Amino acid sequence: MKPGLPPPDTAQRRGQRLLFVAGLFTLLLTYPLLAAFDHDGRVAGVPVLYLYVLVAWLLLIGLTGWLVRRPGEP
């Protein structure tokens, strides 16, 4: 094992978690859920659909960043 690389079992679990996150966000951004938020409502002047997509995207970025961070890093 090379220095600085996580153990193989940790890397495999991380890959499985990232695959789960990709599947989750694929489901969150499919037509049925997007259609549920596509109406004339607004939150603070922002259309609900835009807000839903923005929050889902930010959640994807945050969750992915949290999952790929190595243990022991700040």
N, CA, C and O atoms as a Tripos MOL2 file, in Angstrom:
@<TRIPOS>MOLECULE
protein
  296   295    74     0     0
PROTEIN
NO_CHARGES

@<TRIPOS>ATOM
      1 N           0.8460   -1.1800    0.0000 N.3       1 MET1
      2 CA          0.0000    0.0000    0.0000 C.3       1 MET1
      3 C           0.8880    1.2380    0.0000 C.2       1 MET1
      4 O           1.8420    1.3210    0.7730 O.2       1 MET1
      5 N           0.5780    2.1940   -0.8590 N.am      2 LYS2
      6 CA          1.3600    3.4230   -0.9620 C.3       2 LYS2
      7 C           0.9740    4.3920    0.1480 C.2       2 LYS2
      8 O          -0.1790    4.4280    0.5770 O.2       2 LYS2
      9 N           1.9430    5.1760    0.6080 N.am      3 PRO3
     10 CA          1.6110    6.1620    1.6430 C.3       3 PRO3
     11 C           0.6450    7.2100    1.0990 C.2       3 PRO3
     12 O           0.7390    7.6190   -0.0580 O.2       3 PRO3
     13 N          -0.2810    7.6340    1.9480 N.am      4 GLY4
     14 CA         -1.2390    8.6640    1.5550 C.3       4 GLY4
     15 C          -2.5150    8.1260    0.9310 C.2       4 GLY4
     16 O          -3.4760    8.8740    0.7520 O.2       4 GLY4
     17 N          -2.5400    6.8510    0.6000 N.am      5 LEU5
     18 CA         -3.7490    6.2550    0.0280 C.3       5 LEU5
     19 C          -4.5270    5.5330    1.1200 C.2       5 LEU5
     20 O          -3.9330    4.9220    2.0090 O.2       5 LEU5
     21 N          -5.8670    5.6010    1.0550 N.am      6 PRO6
     22 CA         -6.6500    4.8850    2.0640 C.3       6 PRO6
     23 C          -6.5630    3.3860    1.8400 C.2       6 PRO6
     24 O          -6.2830    2.9470    0.7250 O.2       6 PRO6
     25 N          -6.7980    2.5890    2.8810 N.am      7 PRO7
     26 CA         -6.8150    1.1330    2.7150 C.3       7 PRO7
     27 C          -7.8590    0.7250    1.6700 C.2       7 PRO7
     28 O          -8.8440    1.4370    1.4790 O.2       7 PRO7
     29 N          -7.6600   -0.4000    0.9980 N.am      8 PRO8
     30 CA         -8.5770   -0.8140   -0.0760 C.3       8 PRO8
     31 C         -10.0310   -0.9360    0.3630 C.2       8 PRO8
     32 O         -10.9250   -0.5700   -0.4000 O.2       8 PRO8
     33 N         -10.2950   -1.4390    1.5650 N.am      9 ASP9
     34 CA        -11.6830   -1.5850    1.9900 C.3       9 ASP9
     35 C         -12.3410   -0.2280    2.1880 C.2       9 ASP9
     36 O         -13.5310   -0.0730    1.9150 O.2       9 ASP9
     37 N         -11.5770    0.7610    2.6610 N.am     10 THR10
     38 CA        -12.1120    2.1140    2.8290 C.3      10 THR10
     39 C         -12.4130    2.7310    1.4660 C.2      10 THR10
     40 O         -13.4490    3.3720    1.2890 O.2      10 THR10
     41 N         -11.5130    2.5400    0.5060 N.am     11 ALA11
     42 CA        -11.7250    3.0780   -0.8310 C.3      11 ALA11
     43 C         -12.9440    2.4340   -1.4880 C.2      11 ALA11
     44 O         -13.7020    3.1030   -2.1900 O.2      11 ALA11
     45 N         -13.1290    1.1460   -1.2590 N.am     12 GLN12
     46 CA        -14.2780    0.4560   -1.8480 C.3      12 GLN12
     47 C         -15.5850    0.9660   -1.2380 C.2      12 GLN12
     48 O         -16.5580    1.1950   -1.9560 O.2      12 GLN12
     49 N         -15.6070    1.1420    0.0760 N.am     13 ARG13
     50 CA        -16.8160    1.6750    0.7260 C.3      13 ARG13
     51 C         -17.1040    3.0880    0.2530 C.2      13 ARG13
     52 O         -18.2590    3.4490    0.0290 O.2      13 ARG13
     53 N         -16.0600    3.8850    0.1000 N.am     14 ARG14
     54 CA        -16.2400    5.2580   -0.3780 C.3      14 ARG14
     55 C         -16.8410    5.2400   -1.7850 C.2      14 ARG14
     56 O         -17.7370    6.0270   -2.0910 O.2      14 ARG14
     57 N         -16.3500    4.3450   -2.6350 N.am     15 GLY15
     58 CA        -16.8860    4.2250   -3.9870 C.3      15 GLY15
     59 C         -18.3490    3.8080   -3.9850 C.2      15 GLY15
     60 O         -19.1460    4.3060   -4.7800 O.2      15 GLY15
     61 N         -18.6950    2.8970   -3.0910 N.am     16 GLN16
     62 CA        -20.0900    2.4590   -2.9950 C.3      16 GLN16
     63 C         -20.9830    3.5970   -2.5250 C.2      16 GLN16
     64 O         -22.0980    3.7610   -3.0210 O.2      16 GLN16
     65 N         -20.5010    4.3780   -1.5750 N.am     17 ARG17
     66 CA        -21.2850    5.5140   -1.0890 C.3      17 ARG17
     67 C         -21.4630    6.5600   -2.1740 C.2      17 ARG17
     68 O         -22.5430    7.1330   -2.3170 O.2      17 ARG17
     69 N         -20.4080    6.8130   -2.9410 N.am     18 LEU18
     70 CA        -20.5220    7.7880   -4.0260 C.3      18 LEU18
     71 C         -21.4820    7.2990   -5.1080 C.2      18 LEU18
     72 O         -22.2140    8.0910   -5.7000 O.2      18 LEU18
     73 N         -21.4730    6.0030   -5.3590 N.am     19 LEU19
     74 CA        -22.4210    5.4380   -6.3170 C.3      19 LEU19
     75 C         -23.8520    5.5990   -5.8160 C.2      19 LEU19
     76 O         -24.7520    5.9050   -6.5990 O.2      19 LEU19
     77 N         -24.0700    5.3970   -4.5200 N.am     20 PHE20
     78 CA        -25.3910    5.6070   -3.9290 C.3      20 PHE20
     79 C         -25.8160    7.0660   -4.0710 C.2      20 PHE20
     80 O         -26.9650    7.3430   -4.4170 O.2      20 PHE20
     81 N         -24.9080    7.9940   -3.8110 N.am     21 VAL21
     82 CA        -25.2200    9.4260   -3.9310 C.3      21 VAL21
     83 C         -25.5790    9.7620   -5.3790 C.2      21 VAL21
     84 O         -26.5180   10.5200   -5.6190 O.2      21 VAL21
     85 N         -24.8540    9.2150   -6.3320 N.am     22 ALA22
     86 CA        -25.1650    9.4610   -7.7410 C.3      22 ALA22
     87 C         -26.5570    8.9400   -8.0850 C.2      22 ALA22
     88 O         -27.3170    9.6140   -8.7810 O.2      22 ALA22
     89 N         -26.8900    7.7600   -7.6080 N.am     23 GLY23
     90 CA        -28.2270    7.2070   -7.8540 C.3      23 GLY23
     91 C         -29.3160    8.0330   -7.1910 C.2      23 GLY23
     92 O         -30.3730    8.2630   -7.7790 O.2      23 GLY23
     93 N         -29.0610    8.4790   -5.9660 N.am     24 LEU24
     94 CA        -30.0260    9.3040   -5.2500 C.3      24 LEU24
     95 C         -30.3060   10.5990   -5.9950 C.2      24 LEU24
     96 O         -31.4630   10.9870   -6.1530 O.2      24 LEU24
     97 N         -29.2790   11.2570   -6.4420 N.am     25 PHE25
     98 CA        -29.4930   12.5240   -7.1310 C.3      25 PHE25
     99 C         -30.0300   12.3410   -8.5440 C.2      25 PHE25
    100 O         -30.6700   13.2420   -9.0860 O.2      25 PHE25
    101 N         -29.7750   11.1860   -9.1400 N.am     26 THR26
    102 CA        -30.4380   10.8930  -10.4110 C.3      26 THR26
    103 C         -31.9410   10.8170  -10.1920 C.2      26 THR26
    104 O         -32.7200   11.3420  -10.9870 O.2      26 THR26
    105 N         -32.3430   10.1580   -9.1060 N.am     27 LEU27
    106 CA        -33.7680   10.0730   -8.7970 C.3      27 LEU27
    107 C         -34.3490   11.4420   -8.4440 C.2      27 LEU27
    108 O         -35.4630   11.7680   -8.8550 O.2      27 LEU27
    109 N         -33.6030   12.2420   -7.6880 N.am     28 LEU28
    110 CA        -34.1060   13.5600   -7.2930 C.3      28 LEU28
    111 C         -34.2940   14.5060   -8.4740 C.2      28 LEU28
    112 O         -35.1150   15.4210   -8.4190 O.2      28 LEU28
    113 N         -33.5330   14.2830   -9.5360 N.am     29 LEU29
    114 CA        -33.6070   15.1910  -10.6760 C.3      29 LEU29
    115 C         -34.2960   14.5530  -11.8840 C.2      29 LEU29
    116 O         -34.0530   14.9700  -13.0170 O.2      29 LEU29
    117 N         -35.1410   13.5600  -11.6660 N.am     30 THR30
    118 CA        -35.9180   12.9760  -12.7600 C.3      30 THR30
    119 C         -37.2520   13.7090  -12.8990 C.2      30 THR30
    120 O         -37.6560   14.4770  -12.0250 O.2      30 THR30
    121 N         -37.9140   13.4520  -14.0110 N.am     31 TYR31
    122 CA        -39.1270   14.1920  -14.3410 C.3      31 TYR31
    123 C         -40.2250   14.1660  -13.2730 C.2      31 TYR31
    124 O         -40.7740   15.2240  -12.9650 O.2      31 TYR31
    125 N         -40.5730   13.0120  -12.6950 N.am     32 PRO32
    126 CA        -41.7030   13.0430  -11.7480 C.3      32 PRO32
    127 C         -41.4950   14.0070  -10.5730 C.2      32 PRO32
    128 O         -42.4210   14.7250  -10.1970 O.2      32 PRO32
    129 N         -40.3110   14.0280  -10.0010 N.am     33 LEU33
    130 CA        -40.0750   14.9510   -8.8910 C.3      33 LEU33
    131 C         -39.9570   16.3980   -9.3690 C.2      33 LEU33
    132 O         -40.4270   17.3160   -8.6990 O.2      33 LEU33
    133 N         -39.3370   16.5950  -10.5120 N.am     34 LEU34
    134 CA        -39.2650   17.9590  -11.0450 C.3      34 LEU34
    135 C         -40.6570   18.4790  -11.3620 C.2      34 LEU34
    136 O         -40.9470   19.6540  -11.1360 O.2      34 LEU34
    137 N         -41.5110   17.6260  -11.8760 N.am     35 ALA35
    138 CA        -42.8800   18.0380  -12.2010 C.3      35 ALA35
    139 C         -43.6670   18.3820  -10.9390 C.2      35 ALA35
    140 O         -44.5350   19.2540  -10.9700 O.2      35 ALA35
    141 N         -43.3710   17.7080   -9.8350 N.am     36 ALA36
    142 CA        -44.0670   17.9970   -8.5780 C.3      36 ALA36
    143 C         -43.7610   19.4110   -8.0840 C.2      36 ALA36
    144 O         -44.5940   20.0320   -7.4230 O.2      36 ALA36
    145 N         -42.5810   19.9150   -8.3980 N.am     37 PHE37
    146 CA        -42.1930   21.2560   -7.9580 C.3      37 PHE37
    147 C         -42.4130   22.3210   -9.0300 C.2      37 PHE37
    148 O         -42.1360   23.4970   -8.7950 O.2      37 PHE37
    149 N         -42.9000   21.9290  -10.1890 N.am     38 ASP38
    150 CA        -43.1000   22.8740  -11.2870 C.3      38 ASP38
    151 C         -44.5180   23.4410  -11.2310 C.2      38 ASP38
    152 O         -45.4270   22.9640  -11.9110 O.2      38 ASP38
    153 N         -44.6770   24.4680  -10.4040 N.am     39 HIS39
    154 CA        -45.9560   25.1720  -10.3310 C.3      39 HIS39
    155 C         -45.6720   26.6580  -10.1390 C.2      39 HIS39
    156 O         -44.5130   27.0710  -10.0870 O.2      39 HIS39
    157 N         -46.7150   27.4480  -10.0360 N.am     40 ASP40
    158 CA        -46.5480   28.9000  -10.0060 C.3      40 ASP40
    159 C         -46.1080   29.4470   -8.6530 C.2      40 ASP40
    160 O         -45.9770   30.6620   -8.5070 O.2      40 ASP40
    161 N         -45.8810   28.6050   -7.6770 N.am     41 GLY41
    162 CA        -45.4910   29.0820   -6.3520 C.3      41 GLY41
    163 C         -44.1030   29.7080   -6.3530 C.2      41 GLY41
    164 O         -43.2490   29.3860   -7.1790 O.2      41 GLY41
    165 N         -43.9120   30.6020   -5.4100 N.am     42 ARG42
    166 CA        -42.6150   31.2640   -5.2480 C.3      42 ARG42
    167 C         -42.2450   31.2990   -3.7760 C.2      42 ARG42
    168 O         -43.1120   31.4000   -2.9080 O.2      42 ARG42
    169 N         -40.9660   31.2170   -3.5080 N.am     43 VAL43
    170 CA        -40.4350   31.3450   -2.1510 C.3      43 VAL43
    171 C         -39.4450   32.5050   -2.1900 C.2      43 VAL43
    172 O         -38.4080   32.4260   -2.8490 O.2      43 VAL43
    173 N         -39.7720   33.5700   -1.4860 N.am     44 ALA44
    174 CA        -38.9490   34.7880   -1.4730 C.3      44 ALA44
    175 C         -38.7130   35.3010   -2.8940 C.2      44 ALA44
    176 O         -37.6410   35.8210   -3.2020 O.2      44 ALA44
    177 N         -39.7130   35.1520   -3.7510 N.am     45 GLY45
    178 CA        -39.6230   35.6540   -5.1210 C.3      45 GLY45
    179 C         -38.9350   34.7140   -6.1010 C.2      45 GLY45
    180 O         -38.8240   35.0330   -7.2850 O.2      45 GLY45
    181 N         -38.4740   33.5630   -5.6290 N.am     46 VAL46
    182 CA        -37.7800   32.5990   -6.4840 C.3      46 VAL46
    183 C         -38.7460   31.4580   -6.7880 C.2      46 VAL46
    184 O         -39.3590   30.9120   -5.8700 O.2      46 VAL46
    185 N         -38.8920   31.0870   -8.0630 N.am     47 PRO47
    186 CA        -39.7720   29.9580   -8.3980 C.3      47 PRO47
    187 C         -39.3580   28.6860   -7.6450 C.2      47 PRO47
    188 O         -38.1710   28.4110   -7.4660 O.2      47 PRO47
    189 N         -40.3500   27.9300   -7.2160 N.am     48 VAL48
    190 CA        -40.1120   26.7310   -6.4060 C.3      48 VAL48
    191 C         -39.2390   25.7250   -7.1540 C.2      48 VAL48
    192 O         -38.3710   25.1010   -6.5430 O.2      48 VAL48
    193 N         -39.4410   25.5540   -8.4320 N.am     49 LEU49
    194 CA        -38.6460   24.6010   -9.2100 C.3      49 LEU49
    195 C         -37.1740   24.9910   -9.1920 C.2      49 LEU49
    196 O         -36.3130   24.1330   -8.9940 O.2      49 LEU49
    197 N         -36.8730   26.2560   -9.3950 N.am     50 TYR50
    198 CA        -35.4860   26.7200   -9.3740 C.3      50 TYR50
    199 C         -34.8680   26.4870   -8.0000 C.2      50 TYR50
    200 O         -33.7220   26.0500   -7.8950 O.2      50 TYR50
    201 N         -35.6240   26.7770   -6.9570 N.am     51 LEU51
    202 CA        -35.1300   26.5970   -5.6050 C.3      51 LEU51
    203 C         -34.8640   25.1140   -5.3150 C.2      51 LEU51
    204 O         -33.8590   24.7770   -4.6890 O.2      51 LEU51
    205 N         -35.7570   24.2340   -5.7640 N.am     52 TYR52
    206 CA        -35.5740   22.8000   -5.5750 C.3      52 TYR52
    207 C         -34.2970   22.3140   -6.2570 C.2      52 TYR52
    208 O         -33.5080   21.5860   -5.6550 O.2      52 TYR52
    209 N         -34.0950   22.7130   -7.5040 N.am     53 VAL53
    210 CA        -32.9010   22.2820   -8.2430 C.3      53 VAL53
    211 C         -31.6400   22.8320   -7.5760 C.2      53 VAL53
    212 O         -30.6460   22.1150   -7.4590 O.2      53 VAL53
    213 N         -31.6650   24.0820   -7.1420 N.am     54 LEU54
    214 CA        -30.5050   24.6800   -6.4880 C.3      54 LEU54
    215 C         -30.1720   23.9650   -5.1790 C.2      54 LEU54
    216 O         -29.0070   23.6660   -4.9160 O.2      54 LEU54
    217 N         -31.1780   23.6940   -4.3650 N.am     55 VAL55
    218 CA        -30.9420   23.0110   -3.0890 C.3      55 VAL55
    219 C         -30.4360   21.5930   -3.3340 C.2      55 VAL55
    220 O         -29.5200   21.1430   -2.6460 O.2      55 VAL55
    221 N         -31.0110   20.8840   -4.2970 N.am     56 ALA56
    222 CA        -30.5550   19.5210   -4.6060 C.3      56 ALA56
    223 C         -29.1080   19.5410   -5.0910 C.2      56 ALA56
    224 O         -28.3160   18.6780   -4.7130 O.2      56 ALA56
    225 N         -28.7630   20.5050   -5.9120 N.am     57 TRP57
    226 CA        -27.4040   20.6150   -6.4400 C.3      57 TRP57
    227 C         -26.4150   20.9330   -5.3130 C.2      57 TRP57
    228 O         -25.3440   20.3320   -5.2420 O.2      57 TRP57
    229 N         -26.7680   21.8700   -4.4420 N.am     58 LEU58
    230 CA        -25.8960   22.2100   -3.3210 C.3      58 LEU58
    231 C         -25.7330   21.0160   -2.3770 C.2      58 LEU58
    232 O         -24.6460   20.7840   -1.8500 O.2      58 LEU58
    233 N         -26.8020   20.2690   -2.1670 N.am     59 LEU59
    234 CA        -26.7310   19.0730   -1.3440 C.3      59 LEU59
    235 C         -25.8110   18.0320   -1.9770 C.2      59 LEU59
    236 O         -25.0400   17.3780   -1.2750 O.2      59 LEU59
    237 N         -25.8870   17.8780   -3.2800 N.am     60 LEU60
    238 CA        -25.0060   16.9510   -3.9930 C.3      60 LEU60
    239 C         -23.5470   17.3440   -3.8010 C.2      60 LEU60
    240 O         -22.7100   16.4920   -3.5050 O.2      60 LEU60
    241 N         -23.2390   18.6130   -3.9650 N.am     61 ILE61
    242 CA        -21.8640   19.0840   -3.8200 C.3      61 ILE61
    243 C         -21.3750   18.8730   -2.3850 C.2      61 ILE61
    244 O         -20.2730   18.3670   -2.1690 O.2      61 ILE61
    245 N         -22.1940   19.2610   -1.4110 N.am     62 GLY62
    246 CA        -21.7980   19.1090   -0.0150 C.3      62 GLY62
    247 C         -21.6170   17.6630    0.3920 C.2      62 GLY62
    248 O         -20.6350   17.3280    1.0550 O.2      62 GLY62
    249 N         -22.5390   16.8010    0.0100 N.am     63 LEU63
    250 CA        -22.4620   15.3870    0.3680 C.3      63 LEU63
    251 C         -21.2710   14.7130   -0.3120 C.2      63 LEU63
    252 O         -20.5890   13.8970    0.3080 O.2      63 LEU63
    253 N         -21.0170   15.0390   -1.5610 N.am     64 THR64
    254 CA        -19.8790   14.4700   -2.2720 C.3      64 THR64
    255 C         -18.5720   14.9240   -1.6320 C.2      64 THR64
    256 O         -17.6650   14.1170   -1.4300 O.2      64 THR64
    257 N         -18.4750   16.2000   -1.3150 N.am     65 GLY65
    258 CA        -17.2740   16.7060   -0.6590 C.3      65 GLY65
    259 C         -17.0320   16.0540    0.6860 C.2      65 GLY65
    260 O         -15.8930   15.7460    1.0360 O.2      65 GLY65
    261 N         -18.0980   15.8430    1.4400 N.am     66 TRP66
    262 CA        -17.9850   15.2050    2.7440 C.3      66 TRP66
    263 C         -17.5390   13.7460    2.6020 C.2      66 TRP66
    264 O         -16.7650   13.2520    3.4220 O.2      66 TRP66
    265 N         -18.0230   13.0630    1.5700 N.am     67 LEU67
    266 CA        -17.6740   11.6590    1.3820 C.3      67 LEU67
    267 C         -16.2530   11.4500    0.8880 C.2      67 LEU67
    268 O         -15.6240   10.4550    1.2480 O.2      67 LEU67
    269 N         -15.7370   12.3480    0.0840 N.am     68 VAL68
    270 CA        -14.3980   12.1300   -0.4910 C.3      68 VAL68
    271 C         -13.2870   12.6620    0.4010 C.2      68 VAL68
    272 O         -12.1160   12.3710    0.1570 O.2      68 VAL68
    273 N         -13.6220   13.4280    1.4200 N.am     69 ARG69
    274 CA        -12.5930   13.9270    2.3200 C.3      69 ARG69
    275 C         -11.9800   12.7680    3.0720 C.2      69 ARG69
    276 O         -12.6910   11.9110    3.5980 O.2      69 ARG69
    277 N         -10.6700   12.7400    3.1230 N.am     70 ARG70
    278 CA         -9.9490   11.6610    3.8090 C.3      70 ARG70
    279 C         -10.0680   11.8260    5.3170 C.2      70 ARG70
    280 O         -10.1540   12.9480    5.8150 O.2      70 ARG70
    281 N         -10.0720   10.7180    6.0430 N.am     71 PRO71
    282 CA        -10.0790   10.8240    7.5060 C.3      71 PRO71
    283 C          -8.8140   11.5280    7.9970 C.2      71 PRO71
    284 O          -7.7170   11.2970    7.4890 O.2      71 PRO71
    285 N          -8.9940   12.3780    8.9830 N.am     72 GLY72
    286 CA         -7.8500   13.0840    9.5400 C.3      72 GLY72
    287 C          -7.5900   14.4350    8.8960 C.2      72 GLY72
    288 O          -6.7790   15.2110    9.4020 O.2      72 GLY72
    289 N          -8.2600   14.7320    7.7930 N.am     73 GLU73
    290 CA         -8.1060   16.0420    7.1570 C.3      73 GLU73
    291 C          -9.0820   17.0200    7.8000 C.2      73 GLU73
    292 O         -10.1630   16.6180    8.2320 O.2      73 GLU73
    293 N          -8.7220   18.2840    7.8690 N.am     74 PRO74
    294 CA         -9.6400   19.2830    8.4600 C.3      74 PRO74
    295 C         -10.8220   19.5690    7.5800 C.2      74 PRO74
    296 O         -11.6760   20.3800    7.9370 O.2      74 PRO74
@<TRIPOS>BOND
     1     1     2 1
     2     2     3 1
     3     3     4 2
     4     3     5 am
     5     5     6 1
     6     6     7 1
     7     7     8 2
     8     7     9 am
     9     9    10 1
    10    10    11 1
    11    11    12 2
    12    11    13 am
    13    13    14 1
    14    14    15 1
    15    15    16 2
    16    15    17 am
    17    17    18 1
    18    18    19 1
    19    19    20 2
    20    19    21 am
    21    21    22 1
    22    22    23 1
    23    23    24 2
    24    23    25 am
    25    25    26 1
    26    26    27 1
    27    27    28 2
    28    27    29 am
    29    29    30 1
    30    30    31 1
    31    31    32 2
    32    31    33 am
    33    33    34 1
    34    34    35 1
    35    35    36 2
    36    35    37 am
    37    37    38 1
    38    38    39 1
    39    39    40 2
    40    39    41 am
    41    41    42 1
    42    42    43 1
    43    43    44 2
    44    43    45 am
    45    45    46 1
    46    46    47 1
    47    47    48 2
    48    47    49 am
    49    49    50 1
    50    50    51 1
    51    51    52 2
    52    51    53 am
    53    53    54 1
    54    54    55 1
    55    55    56 2
    56    55    57 am
    57    57    58 1
    58    58    59 1
    59    59    60 2
    60    59    61 am
    61    61    62 1
    62    62    63 1
    63    63    64 2
    64    63    65 am
    65    65    66 1
    66    66    67 1
    67    67    68 2
    68    67    69 am
    69    69    70 1
    70    70    71 1
    71    71    72 2
    72    71    73 am
    73    73    74 1
    74    74    75 1
    75    75    76 2
    76    75    77 am
    77    77    78 1
    78    78    79 1
    79    79    80 2
    80    79    81 am
    81    81    82 1
    82    82    83 1
    83    83    84 2
    84    83    85 am
    85    85    86 1
    86    86    87 1
    87    87    88 2
    88    87    89 am
    89    89    90 1
    90    90    91 1
    91    91    92 2
    92    91    93 am
    93    93    94 1
    94    94    95 1
    95    95    96 2
    96    95    97 am
    97    97    98 1
    98    98    99 1
    99    99   100 2
   100    99   101 am
   101   101   102 1
   102   102   103 1
   103   103   104 2
   104   103   105 am
   105   105   106 1
   106   106   107 1
   107   107   108 2
   108   107   109 am
   109   109   110 1
   110   110   111 1
   111   111   112 2
   112   111   113 am
   113   113   114 1
   114   114   115 1
   115   115   116 2
   116   115   117 am
   117   117   118 1
   118   118   119 1
   119   119   120 2
   120   119   121 am
   121   121   122 1
   122   122   123 1
   123   123   124 2
   124   123   125 am
   125   125   126 1
   126   126   127 1
   127   127   128 2
   128   127   129 am
   129   129   130 1
   130   130   131 1
   131   131   132 2
   132   131   133 am
   133   133   134 1
   134   134   135 1
   135   135   136 2
   136   135   137 am
   137   137   138 1
   138   138   139 1
   139   139   140 2
   140   139   141 am
   141   141   142 1
   142   142   143 1
   143   143   144 2
   144   143   145 am
   145   145   146 1
   146   146   147 1
   147   147   148 2
   148   147   149 am
   149   149   150 1
   150   150   151 1
   151   151   152 2
   152   151   153 am
   153   153   154 1
   154   154   155 1
   155   155   156 2
   156   155   157 am
   157   157   158 1
   158   158   159 1
   159   159   160 2
   160   159   161 am
   161   161   162 1
   162   162   163 1
   163   163   164 2
   164   163   165 am
   165   165   166 1
   166   166   167 1
   167   167   168 2
   168   167   169 am
   169   169   170 1
   170   170   171 1
   171   171   172 2
   172   171   173 am
   173   173   174 1
   174   174   175 1
   175   175   176 2
   176   175   177 am
   177   177   178 1
   178   178   179 1
   179   179   180 2
   180   179   181 am
   181   181   182 1
   182   182   183 1
   183   183   184 2
   184   183   185 am
   185   185   186 1
   186   186   187 1
   187   187   188 2
   188   187   189 am
   189   189   190 1
   190   190   191 1
   191   191   192 2
   192   191   193 am
   193   193   194 1
   194   194   195 1
   195   195   196 2
   196   195   197 am
   197   197   198 1
   198   198   199 1
   199   199   200 2
   200   199   201 am
   201   201   202 1
   202   202   203 1
   203   203   204 2
   204   203   205 am
   205   205   206 1
   206   206   207 1
   207   207   208 2
   208   207   209 am
   209   209   210 1
   210   210   211 1
   211   211   212 2
   212   211   213 am
   213   213   214 1
   214   214   215 1
   215   215   216 2
   216   215   217 am
   217   217   218 1
   218   218   219 1
   219   219   220 2
   220   219   221 am
   221   221   222 1
   222   222   223 1
   223   223   224 2
   224   223   225 am
   225   225   226 1
   226   226   227 1
   227   227   228 2
   228   227   229 am
   229   229   230 1
   230   230   231 1
   231   231   232 2
   232   231   233 am
   233   233   234 1
   234   234   235 1
   235   235   236 2
   236   235   237 am
   237   237   238 1
   238   238   239 1
   239   239   240 2
   240   239   241 am
   241   241   242 1
   242   242   243 1
   243   243   244 2
   244   243   245 am
   245   245   246 1
   246   246   247 1
   247   247   248 2
   248   247   249 am
   249   249   250 1
   250   250   251 1
   251   251   252 2
   252   251   253 am
   253   253   254 1
   254   254   255 1
   255   255   256 2
   256   255   257 am
   257   257   258 1
   258   258   259 1
   259   259   260 2
   260   259   261 am
   261   261   262 1
   262   262   263 1
   263   263   264 2
   264   263   265 am
   265   265   266 1
   266   266   267 1
   267   267   268 2
   268   267   269 am
   269   269   270 1
   270   270   271 1
   271   271   272 2
   272   271   273 am
   273   273   274 1
   274   274   275 1
   275   275   276 2
   276   275   277 am
   277   277   278 1
   278   278   279 1
   279   279   280 2
   280   279   281 am
   281   281   282 1
   282   282   283 1
   283   283   284 2
   284   283   285 am
   285   285   286 1
   286   286   287 1
   287   287   288 2
   288   287   289 am
   289   289   290 1
   290   290   291 1
   291   291   292 2
   292   291   293 am
   293   293   294 1
   294   294   295 1
   295   295   296 2
@<TRIPOS>SUBSTRUCTURE
     1 MET1         2 RESIDUE 1 A MET
     2 LYS2         6 RESIDUE 1 A LYS
     3 PRO3        10 RESIDUE 1 A PRO
     4 GLY4        14 RESIDUE 1 A GLY
     5 LEU5        18 RESIDUE 1 A LEU
     6 PRO6        22 RESIDUE 1 A PRO
     7 PRO7        26 RESIDUE 1 A PRO
     8 PRO8        30 RESIDUE 1 A PRO
     9 ASP9        34 RESIDUE 1 A ASP
    10 THR10       38 RESIDUE 1 A THR
    11 ALA11       42 RESIDUE 1 A ALA
    12 GLN12       46 RESIDUE 1 A GLN
    13 ARG13       50 RESIDUE 1 A ARG
    14 ARG14       54 RESIDUE 1 A ARG
    15 GLY15       58 RESIDUE 1 A GLY
    16 GLN16       62 RESIDUE 1 A GLN
    17 ARG17       66 RESIDUE 1 A ARG
    18 LEU18       70 RESIDUE 1 A LEU
    19 LEU19       74 RESIDUE 1 A LEU
    20 PHE20       78 RESIDUE 1 A PHE
    21 VAL21       82 RESIDUE 1 A VAL
    22 ALA22       86 RESIDUE 1 A ALA
    23 GLY23       90 RESIDUE 1 A GLY
    24 LEU24       94 RESIDUE 1 A LEU
    25 PHE25       98 RESIDUE 1 A PHE
    26 THR26      102 RESIDUE 1 A THR
    27 LEU27      106 RESIDUE 1 A LEU
    28 LEU28      110 RESIDUE 1 A LEU
    29 LEU29      114 RESIDUE 1 A LEU
    30 THR30      118 RESIDUE 1 A THR
    31 TYR31      122 RESIDUE 1 A TYR
    32 PRO32      126 RESIDUE 1 A PRO
    33 LEU33      130 RESIDUE 1 A LEU
    34 LEU34      134 RESIDUE 1 A LEU
    35 ALA35      138 RESIDUE 1 A ALA
    36 ALA36      142 RESIDUE 1 A ALA
    37 PHE37      146 RESIDUE 1 A PHE
    38 ASP38      150 RESIDUE 1 A ASP
    39 HIS39      154 RESIDUE 1 A HIS
    40 ASP40      158 RESIDUE 1 A ASP
    41 GLY41      162 RESIDUE 1 A GLY
    42 ARG42      166 RESIDUE 1 A ARG
    43 VAL43      170 RESIDUE 1 A VAL
    44 ALA44      174 RESIDUE 1 A ALA
    45 GLY45      178 RESIDUE 1 A GLY
    46 VAL46      182 RESIDUE 1 A VAL
    47 PRO47      186 RESIDUE 1 A PRO
    48 VAL48      190 RESIDUE 1 A VAL
    49 LEU49      194 RESIDUE 1 A LEU
    50 TYR50      198 RESIDUE 1 A TYR
    51 LEU51      202 RESIDUE 1 A LEU
    52 TYR52      206 RESIDUE 1 A TYR
    53 VAL53      210 RESIDUE 1 A VAL
    54 LEU54      214 RESIDUE 1 A LEU
    55 VAL55      218 RESIDUE 1 A VAL
    56 ALA56      222 RESIDUE 1 A ALA
    57 TRP57      226 RESIDUE 1 A TRP
    58 LEU58      230 RESIDUE 1 A LEU
    59 LEU59      234 RESIDUE 1 A LEU
    60 LEU60      238 RESIDUE 1 A LEU
    61 ILE61      242 RESIDUE 1 A ILE
    62 GLY62      246 RESIDUE 1 A GLY
    63 LEU63      250 RESIDUE 1 A LEU
    64 THR64      254 RESIDUE 1 A THR
    65 GLY65      258 RESIDUE 1 A GLY
    66 TRP66      262 RESIDUE 1 A TRP
    67 LEU67      266 RESIDUE 1 A LEU
    68 VAL68      270 RESIDUE 1 A VAL
    69 ARG69      274 RESIDUE 1 A ARG
    70 ARG70      278 RESIDUE 1 A ARG
    71 PRO71      282 RESIDUE 1 A PRO
    72 GLY72      286 RESIDUE 1 A GLY
    73 GLU73      290 RESIDUE 1 A GLU
    74 PRO74      294 RESIDUE 1 A PRO
